[in-house]
Amino acid sequence: MSSDASAVVPASTPAPVPVPHTAVPLGIADPVEKARAELKAALAAIEVKANVPRRVSRTVDENVAKARAFAKKEPALAAVAVIAGATAIGALVWGLVRLYTR
């Protein structure tokens, strides 16, 4: 026979569903355990939402990855974008210095 028969999982066995750390798992009967799970989930949600440096870091990392992918796909346009950005920043600094020295 074949060894594939032993790898078959019955259809009645549900696959475990991962629960995010900001959610309360279902099926908790004990009110104390349920309150603890709710408090833990609420604190995790507050940490996720209030941790601004981590959120900024993730956003910066995502944008850097997008910029690298764009630079790999379109190197000429990426070079033009860098030159245009540097020119804009230089003009801004020059204008601010000129305003300050007047």
CNS distance restraints for C-alpha pairs under 8 A (distance, minus, plus):
assign (resid   3 and name CA) (resid   7 and name CA) 7.30 0.50 0.50
assign (resid   4 and name CA) (resid   8 and name CA) 6.85 0.50 0.50
assign (resid   9 and name CA) (resid  13 and name CA) 7.27 0.50 0.50
assign (resid  19 and name CA) (resid  23 and name CA) 6.47 0.50 0.50
assign (resid  19 and name CA) (resid  24 and name CA) 7.66 0.50 0.50
assign (resid  19 and name CA) (resid  25 and name CA) 6.51 0.50 0.50
assign (resid  21 and name CA) (resid  41 and name CA) 6.15 0.50 0.50
assign (resid  21 and name CA) (resid  44 and name CA) 6.63 0.50 0.50
assign (resid  22 and name CA) (resid  40 and name CA) 7.73 0.50 0.50
assign (resid  22 and name CA) (resid  41 and name CA) 4.33 0.50 0.50
assign (resid  22 and name CA) (resid  42 and name CA) 6.56 0.50 0.50
assign (resid  22 and name CA) (resid  43 and name CA) 7.96 0.50 0.50
assign (resid  22 and name CA) (resid  44 and name CA) 5.41 0.50 0.50
assign (resid  22 and name CA) (resid  45 and name CA) 5.17 0.50 0.50
assign (resid  23 and name CA) (resid  38 and name CA) 7.64 0.50 0.50
assign (resid  23 and name CA) (resid  41 and name CA) 5.37 0.50 0.50
assign (resid  24 and name CA) (resid  34 and name CA) 7.88 0.50 0.50
assign (resid  24 and name CA) (resid  37 and name CA) 5.83 0.50 0.50
assign (resid  24 and name CA) (resid  38 and name CA) 5.76 0.50 0.50
assign (resid  24 and name CA) (resid  41 and name CA) 6.15 0.50 0.50
assign (resid  25 and name CA) (resid  37 and name CA) 7.69 0.50 0.50
assign (resid  28 and name CA) (resid  33 and name CA) 6.94 0.50 0.50
assign (resid  28 and name CA) (resid  34 and name CA) 5.77 0.50 0.50
assign (resid  29 and name CA) (resid  33 and name CA) 7.79 0.50 0.50
assign (resid  29 and name CA) (resid  34 and name CA) 7.15 0.50 0.50
assign (resid  30 and name CA) (resid  34 and name CA) 6.12 0.50 0.50
assign (resid  31 and name CA) (resid  35 and name CA) 6.06 0.50 0.50
assign (resid  32 and name CA) (resid  36 and name CA) 6.21 0.50 0.50
assign (resid  33 and name CA) (resid  37 and name CA) 6.10 0.50 0.50
assign (resid  34 and name CA) (resid  38 and name CA) 6.11 0.50 0.50
assign (resid  35 and name CA) (resid  39 and name CA) 6.08 0.50 0.50
assign (resid  36 and name CA) (resid  40 and name CA) 6.04 0.50 0.50
assign (resid  37 and name CA) (resid  41 and name CA) 6.08 0.50 0.50
assign (resid  38 and name CA) (resid  42 and name CA) 6.03 0.50 0.50
assign (resid  39 and name CA) (resid  43 and name CA) 6.09 0.50 0.50
assign (resid  40 and name CA) (resid  44 and name CA) 6.14 0.50 0.50
assign (resid  41 and name CA) (resid  45 and name CA) 6.13 0.50 0.50
assign (resid  42 and name CA) (resid  46 and name CA) 6.18 0.50 0.50
assign (resid  43 and name CA) (resid  47 and name CA) 6.13 0.50 0.50
assign (resid  44 and name CA) (resid  48 and name CA) 6.16 0.50 0.50
assign (resid  45 and name CA) (resid  49 and name CA) 6.15 0.50 0.50
assign (resid  46 and name CA) (resid  50 and name CA) 5.74 0.50 0.50
assign (resid  47 and name CA) (resid  51 and name CA) 5.64 0.50 0.50
assign (resid  51 and name CA) (resid  55 and name CA) 6.44 0.50 0.50
assign (resid  52 and name CA) (resid  56 and name CA) 6.01 0.50 0.50
assign (resid  53 and name CA) (resid  57 and name CA) 5.99 0.50 0.50
assign (resid  54 and name CA) (resid  58 and name CA) 6.17 0.50 0.50
assign (resid  55 and name CA) (resid  59 and name CA) 6.21 0.50 0.50
assign (resid  56 and name CA) (resid  60 and name CA) 6.06 0.50 0.50
assign (resid  57 and name CA) (resid  61 and name CA) 6.07 0.50 0.50
assign (resid  58 and name CA) (resid  62 and name CA) 6.13 0.50 0.50
assign (resid  59 and name CA) (resid  63 and name CA) 6.18 0.50 0.50
assign (resid  60 and name CA) (resid  64 and name CA) 6.05 0.50 0.50
assign (resid  61 and name CA) (resid  65 and name CA) 6.18 0.50 0.50
assign (resid  62 and name CA) (resid  66 and name CA) 6.27 0.50 0.50
assign (resid  63 and name CA) (resid  67 and name CA) 6.09 0.50 0.50
assign (resid  64 and name CA) (resid  68 and name CA) 6.09 0.50 0.50
assign (resid  65 and name CA) (resid  69 and name CA) 6.15 0.50 0.50
assign (resid  66 and name CA) (resid  70 and name CA) 6.12 0.50 0.50
assign (resid  67 and name CA) (resid  71 and name CA) 6.02 0.50 0.50
assign (resid  68 and name CA) (resid  72 and name CA) 6.09 0.50 0.50
assign (resid  69 and name CA) (resid  73 and name CA) 6.11 0.50 0.50
assign (resid  70 and name CA) (resid  74 and name CA) 5.73 0.50 0.50
assign (resid  70 and name CA) (resid  75 and name CA) 7.48 0.50 0.50
assign (resid  70 and name CA) (resid  78 and name CA) 7.02 0.50 0.50
assign (resid  71 and name CA) (resid  75 and name CA) 4.73 0.50 0.50
assign (resid  71 and name CA) (resid  76 and name CA) 7.94 0.50 0.50
assign (resid  71 and name CA) (resid  77 and name CA) 7.60 0.50 0.50
assign (resid  71 and name CA) (resid  78 and name CA) 5.15 0.50 0.50
assign (resid  71 and name CA) (resid  79 and name CA) 7.94 0.50 0.50
assign (resid  74 and name CA) (resid  78 and name CA) 6.19 0.50 0.50
assign (resid  75 and name CA) (resid  79 and name CA) 6.16 0.50 0.50
assign (resid  76 and name CA) (resid  80 and name CA) 6.33 0.50 0.50
assign (resid  77 and name CA) (resid  81 and name CA) 6.11 0.50 0.50
assign (resid  78 and name CA) (resid  82 and name CA) 6.22 0.50 0.50
assign (resid  79 and name CA) (resid  83 and name CA) 6.21 0.50 0.50
assign (resid  80 and name CA) (resid  84 and name CA) 6.04 0.50 0.50
assign (resid  81 and name CA) (resid  85 and name CA) 6.02 0.50 0.50
assign (resid  82 and name CA) (resid  86 and name CA) 6.09 0.50 0.50
assign (resid  83 and name CA) (resid  87 and name CA) 6.09 0.50 0.50
assign (resid  84 and name CA) (resid  88 and name CA) 6.14 0.50 0.50
assign (resid  85 and name CA) (resid  89 and name CA) 6.18 0.50 0.50
assign (resid  86 and name CA) (resid  90 and name CA) 6.02 0.50 0.50
assign (resid  87 and name CA) (resid  91 and name CA) 6.07 0.50 0.50
assign (resid  88 and name CA) (resid  92 and name CA) 6.14 0.50 0.50
assign (resid  89 and name CA) (resid  93 and name CA) 6.17 0.50 0.50
assign (resid  90 and name CA) (resid  94 and name CA) 6.02 0.50 0.50
assign (resid  91 and name CA) (resid  95 and name CA) 6.02 0.50 0.50
assign (resid  92 and name CA) (resid  96 and name CA) 6.18 0.50 0.50
assign (resid  93 and name CA) (resid  97 and name CA) 6.13 0.50 0.50
assign (resid  94 and name CA) (resid  98 and name CA) 6.07 0.50 0.50
assign (resid  95 and name CA) (resid  99 and name CA) 6.15 0.50 0.50
assign (resid  96 and name CA) (resid 100 and name CA) 6.13 0.50 0.50
assign (resid  97 and name CA) (resid 101 and name CA) 6.13 0.50 0.50
assign (resid  98 and name CA) (resid 102 and name CA) 6.41 0.50 0.50
